[in-house]
Amino acid sequence: MNFSKSPRWTRRQALWLMTGAIAGASVHACAKPSEAPSAQSSATSAGAGSASIGITTWIGNTPLHIAQEKGFFKDLGLDLKIKVFDTVAQAFPAFTSGQLDGLAPVTSEAVTLASKGVDFKVVTVEDTSVGADVILARNSIKSIKEFKGKKIAVELGGIGHFFLLQVLAEAGLTGKDVTLVNTPPDAAAAAFQAGKVEIAYSYSPFSDQAIAAQKDGRVIYSSKQMPTAIADLYIFGSKFVQANPKAVAAFVEGNLKGVEFLKTNREEGLKIGAAKLKIKPEELDQQLKGIQIPDKATNVAMLGDANSDQYLLKPMTKLAEFLKAQGQITTVPDLSKVLEPQYVTAMK
């Protein structure tokens, strides 16, 4: 059984697609990781250079779109080219071959890239899911333990799959205790709404639409209950970072200016983001409640403060161990080498 349809909005695509993309590309970044140059030189200096980044249509990119629209990158001397893909997996060949300088993967994708020997740096965190990712269930299902023996619509190999497996593990269950029906997030929500499955993993806006239309259903578990389990990142190839520190600094500063603009000029910021997402500003406003877009201080904690509960190395390493146990990767990479806090730290 499969409820698949043409993907849209899907930033979290199956990891097996990504693995194939990496294997089929010339991985320019397989050289030993190199230390990033100092970010102390001001990003505001003229001639920060140019950069390209591959993203998907996702609410977490709202500050990026604001920064581009308001000219923040240009003001910092950066000529940024944003390329939009249906899925992040589609951008992997371009990234690993050097045709794209940067990428916006979720943590599971970044972990898998690192396990394949791709050399990159996480220079800033796009967002963390604090309720946007959900598991839907019929009202008669009272707990996760009652999932045993039931069918669940979820995209196999995608971030939702691993989120679900972690949720099952909390309840003492494994993937073998349920029947997983391979279904993209949009189709999973539609199948749940139509009564074809009792349980489904999805995310906003699909889950919101399904719950609004289906009275016999609710969110039984959300990413709000598992903080930092799902995060979207902005990464750049290490060779690019080494050769273009001003461009990377300008990207980080420009994006964080977009974050601040969304806070202080929310109405205009929502209009800019909604236009890119082809939804209404009020819809974007509602959907943004399901994610946390980190400011500079939070970014510093997530990328560089080992004593912080927000430090990403801990959940990312745990995720890597989980992916290895699930047979999705063969080795647990040293993820301390991919987190690069100096660009957010250097911002005034």
HELIX and SHEET records of a PDB file:
HELIX    1   1 LEU A   15  ALA A   23  1                                   9    
HELIX    2   2 ILE A   59  ASN A   61  5                                   3    
HELIX    3   3 THR A   62  GLU A   69  1                                   8    
HELIX    4   4 PHE A   72  ASP A   75  1                                   4    
HELIX    5   5 VAL A   88  ALA A   91  5                                   4    
HELIX    6   6 PHE A   92  THR A   96  1                                   5    
HELIX    7   7 THR A  107  SER A  115  1                                   9    
HELIX    8   8 ILE A  144  PHE A  147  5                                   4    
HELIX    9   9 ILE A  159  GLU A  170  1                                  12    
HELIX   10  10 GLY A  175  ASP A  177  5                                   3    
HELIX   11  11 PRO A  185  GLN A  193  1                                   9    
HELIX   12  12 PHE A  206  ALA A  213  1                                   8    
HELIX   13  13 SER A  223  GLN A  225  5                                   3    
HELIX   14  14 SER A  238  ALA A  243  1                                   6    
HELIX   15  15 PRO A  245  THR A  264  1                                  20    
HELIX   16  16 ARG A  266  LEU A  277  1                                  12    
HELIX   17  17 PRO A  281  GLN A  287  1                                   7    
HELIX   18  18 LEU A  288  GLY A  290  5                                   3    
HELIX   19  19 LYS A  296  GLY A  304  1                                   9    
HELIX   20  20 LEU A  313  ALA A  325  1                                  13    
HELIX   21  21 LEU A  335  LYS A  337  5                                   3    
HELIX   22  22 GLN A  342  THR A  345  1                                   4    
SHEET    1   A 6 LEU A  78  PHE A  85  0                                        
SHEET    2   A 6 GLY A  49  THR A  56  1                                        
SHEET    3   A 6 GLY A 102  LEU A 103  1                                        
SHEET    4   A 6 ALA A 231  GLY A 237 -1                                        
SHEET    5   A 6 PHE A 120  SER A 129 -1                                        
SHEET    6   A 6 ILE A 291  GLN A 292 -1                                        
SHEET    1   B 5 THR A 179  ASN A 182  0                                        
SHEET    2   B 5 LYS A 151  VAL A 154  1                                        
SHEET    3   B 5 ILE A 199  TYR A 203  1                                        
SHEET    4   B 5 ASP A 133  ALA A 137 -1                                        
SHEET    5   B 5 ARG A 218  SER A 222 -1                                        
END                                                                             
